[in-house]
Every structure is written in structure tokens, then in C-alpha cells.
Amino acid sequence: MECAVSDPLAAQPDAASAPPPPLRVLYVDDDPALGRLVQRQLGRLGFEVVPAFSGEDGLARLGTERFDVVALDHYMPGQDGMATLRAIRALDNAPPVVYVTGAQDGRLAVAALKAGAADYVVKEVQADFIELLRAAFVLAVEQVRMRRAHEAAEAEIRAARDRFEALAAERALLLREMNHRVGNSLQIIVSLLNVQAGATDEPRVKEALNSARNRVSAVAQVHRRLYTSDQIATVALDQYIGSLLDDLQVSAHREHGGITLTYDADPIHIDPDRGVALGIIATELVINAMKYAYPDGEGPVRVKLKRMGDRLDFTVEDDGAGISPDKPAKSTGLGNRIVKAMSMKLGCEPTFDPRDRGTCVRLTFRLADPAKA
């Protein structure tokens, strides 16, 4: 059985519009005289009251007519008020129910409220019964209106959240696709540089092409990790640097067979742009150590990435010949300029720790990007 509830209190007419329709009240009571009294007096106050003289009669009317509120007497022959209340509450779009009883029993009122009644009124015709009924009806209908407005607002919030989540998912998909395409393009460039380096017999040209290949690989690694990960806002820095070092270790076995790379890192996530910057720095420093630290071609190169509160400490060190920041090893100087440029992106400068033997280059910078803080 289904009934619909009109909501005249929800209407906000202006001066030129029609007045809201009167509240329709179903008054269920087995006392016909009291029903007529309520119908007459509430009618003077602008209510449309329809009497029903049993619980069964009231349920039948609810199945065929629209009512804004129901007044329900407790003591009725056959199906009493409590049973009728439970049946009304089981209806779809059930109107609010004001429970009416002549008994001065608080437990009965509590039981009615627990069963789903919106309010209750004690039946005392000589007192303010009609006024109490009127106030209870208005309050019950207003509560329904407020509940519906609240539910509509919650539904709108849920819909907005769903739209936002759908847009966010679409954006993440597009970003992942973009990173996939960029990563593929960068990998093609790496392959072309590798082929070009293999096609030349000029050592300086070969070295320049291999250096360019390693720098592009540092960028390509980040994009590869972004489009293969569920997290596209950050990159696992420890894993990213580790992958770069694995690639460099393979190169070391081919060109510098005695160089051993070791890596010690804390789990750290960082934004992709700054991750690329540190990846390029790591590539330049490690390649520089491989080339110039050990003239005899053998020795360790140690890379460390440690978290210290809200800062990161990155070091590349060796036990080789050592260099001075004022007198760098023989090279074009491009690598040093790249390291300094990428360090500026991280908000720091590379420093050379004093050592009795070898070289230790250190960068210490904030984990969060100061420009975005």
C-alpha cells in the first residue's frame, strides 16, 4: 500500500501567487462526536479534517487519499492505535502520526514515540485539546519538511561528491595516459641516443651522447613509475633513485668494471618534478665518480638518501683521488652546471664534505616544496 504526502508548508508564495492549500488531516478515532468536533473546530483554523472511525478505516483511506498528517487514537475496538501506528509506519511515504490518548500514562506516550509517532497529545476536550492538536500537526508537518530538505541537501552533497570523484578519476586517467605517452617518447629518445653513440668512433662524441642518454633516462624513469602506479601525485624517491643506480651499475660493468655501487635509502615519497631533479643530480654525480674517482678503475661509490625530520639528506661519496670544488675534474663542466641548476630547483646547493680521502658531495633540502607550501 502506498500513500503520498503533500507539503504545503514547503511552499513560499509571494503576494501575487495563490495561498498554500490547507493541511489535510486524517483523524482516526472511534468516537464520532469527538471526530465531528475536531473536524469543525480545526476547519475554522484552516485545516481540512477527514474522520475515520477505526484503524482499518484509516488505513483504507491512506491507501486511496493524500494526507499531510494523521491523528490516531489509542483505544479503539479491533485494531488499536499502536497496531495501526505500526501499519502506517510500514507504508511508503507515510505521513507523520500524532498519537492521541485519554490516558495519563507516560509509558504509553513513550511507547508511541518509540513506535514512530511524531508527537502525542492527551485527549482532554475541556482543556486546550484542539489548540494542542493544531500545534502538533503544524510541528509534525514542519519536521517532515525539514527532514526532506535535509535529505535533499545530503543527496546533492553525495551527487556533488560523486561528480568530483568521477572528475578526479578521469583526471588521474588522463594524467596516467599522458605520462605513458611521454615515457614512451622519452624511451624512444634514449634508444636513438644509444644507437647514435654506438655508431660513432669519436670518444668525445660517444661520451657526450651517452651522457645525454643517461640524463634523458633519469626523466623517463619518473614517467614510467607514474603511469604504472596508482599514485600519480608523488613518486617513491628511494625506489626511483635505486632504479637509476641499477641502470648505472650495468653501465659501470661495461665501462668501469671495478666500480661497485652501494645504495642506502629510507622510504620517501616526493613530487615528480623534484624527484626528476634529484634523479638527474644522482646520475651526474655517480657518473662523475665512476669517471674520475679511481684512476686505476677500481673502488666503491656509495649513495645515501636519508630522511631527517622534514628534510632529506642525499650524499654521493667515494674513497678515490678526491676533487676540489674550485678545481673540478677534467671535463666540459656541463655536468657541474646541471647539478647546480637542479640543486636550485630543490632549494639547496651542493656542498663538499671535508675528507682525508675521496670525495663526498652532499645535498640537504626540505621534503616539501617551499614554493607550494
Rosetta blueprint (number, residue, H / E / L):
1 M L
2 E E
3 C L
4 A L
5 V L
6 S L
7 D L
8 P H
9 L H
10 A H
11 A L
12 Q L
13 P L
14 D L
15 A L
16 A L
17 S L
18 A L
19 P L
20 P L
21 P L
22 P L
23 L L
24 R E
25 V E
26 L E
27 Y E
28 V E
29 D L
30 D L
31 D L
32 P H
33 A H
34 L H
35 G H
36 R H
37 L H
38 V H
39 Q H
40 R H
41 Q H
42 L H
43 G H
44 R H
45 L L
46 G L
47 F L
48 E E
49 V E
50 V E
51 P E
52 A E
53 F L
54 S L
55 G H
56 E H
57 D H
58 G H
59 L H
60 A H
61 R H
62 L H
63 G H
64 T H
65 E L
66 R L
67 F L
68 D L
69 V E
70 V E
71 A E
72 L E
73 D E
74 H L
75 Y L
76 M L
77 P L
78 G L
79 Q L
80 D L
81 G H
82 M H
83 A H
84 T H
85 L H
86 R H
87 A H
88 I H
89 R H
90 A L
91 L L
92 D E
93 N L
94 A L
95 P L
96 P L
97 V E
98 V E
99 Y E
100 V E
101 T E
102 G L
103 A L
104 Q L
105 D L
106 G H
107 R H
108 L H
109 A H
110 V H
111 A H
112 A H
113 L H
114 K H
115 A H
116 G L
117 A L
118 A L
119 D E
120 Y E
121 V E
122 V E
123 K L
124 E L
125 V L
126 Q L
127 A L
128 D L
129 F H
130 I H
131 E H
132 L H
133 L H
134 R H
135 A H
136 A H
137 F H
138 V H
139 L H
140 A H
141 V H
142 E H
143 Q H
144 V H
145 R H
146 M H
147 R H
148 R H
149 A H
150 H H
151 E H
152 A H
153 A H
154 E H
155 A H
156 E H
157 I H
158 R H
159 A H
160 A H
161 R H
162 D H
163 R H
164 F H
165 E H
166 A H
167 L H
168 A H
169 A H
170 E H
171 R H
172 A H
173 L H
174 L H
175 L H
176 R H
177 E H
178 M H
179 N H
180 H H
181 R H
182 V H
183 G H
184 N H
185 S H
186 L H
187 Q H
188 I H
189 I H
190 V H
191 S H
192 L H
193 L H
194 N H
195 V H
196 Q H
197 A H
198 G H
199 A H
200 T L
201 D L
202 E L
203 P H
204 R H
205 V H
206 K H
207 E H
208 A H
209 L H
210 N H
211 S H
212 A H
213 R H
214 N H
215 R H
216 V H
217 S H
218 A H
219 V H
220 A H
221 Q H
222 V H
223 H H
224 R H
225 R H
226 L H
227 Y H
228 T L
229 S L
230 D L
231 Q L
232 I L
233 A L
234 T L
235 V E
236 A E
237 L H
238 D H
239 Q H
240 Y H
241 I H
242 G H
243 S H
244 L H
245 L H
246 D H
247 D H
248 L H
249 Q H
250 V H
251 S H
252 A H
253 H H
254 R H
255 E H
256 H L
257 G L
258 G E
259 I E
260 T E
261 L E
262 T E
263 Y E
264 D E
265 A E
266 D L
267 P L
268 I L
269 H E
270 I E
271 D L
272 P H
273 D H
274 R H
275 G H
276 V H
277 A H
278 L H
279 G H
280 I H
281 I H
282 A H
283 T H
284 E H
285 L H
286 V H
287 I H
288 N H
289 A H
290 M H
291 K H
292 Y H
293 A L
294 Y L
295 P L
296 D L
297 G L
298 E E
299 G E
300 P E
301 V E
302 R E
303 V E
304 K E
305 L E
306 K E
307 R E
308 M E
309 G L
310 D L
311 R E
312 L E
313 D E
314 F E
315 T E
316 V E
317 E E
318 D E
319 D L
320 G L
321 A L
322 G L
323 I L
324 S E
325 P L
326 D L
327 K E
328 P L
329 A L
330 K L
331 S L
332 T L
333 G L
334 L H
335 G H
336 N H
337 R H
338 I H
339 V H
340 K H
341 A H
342 M H
343 S H
344 M H
345 K H
346 L H
347 G L
348 C L
349 E L
350 P L
351 T E
352 F E
353 D L
354 P L
355 R L
356 D L
357 R L
358 G L
359 T L
360 C E
361 V E
362 R E
363 L E
364 T E
365 F E
366 R E
367 L L
368 A L
369 D L
370 P H
371 A H
372 K H
373 A L
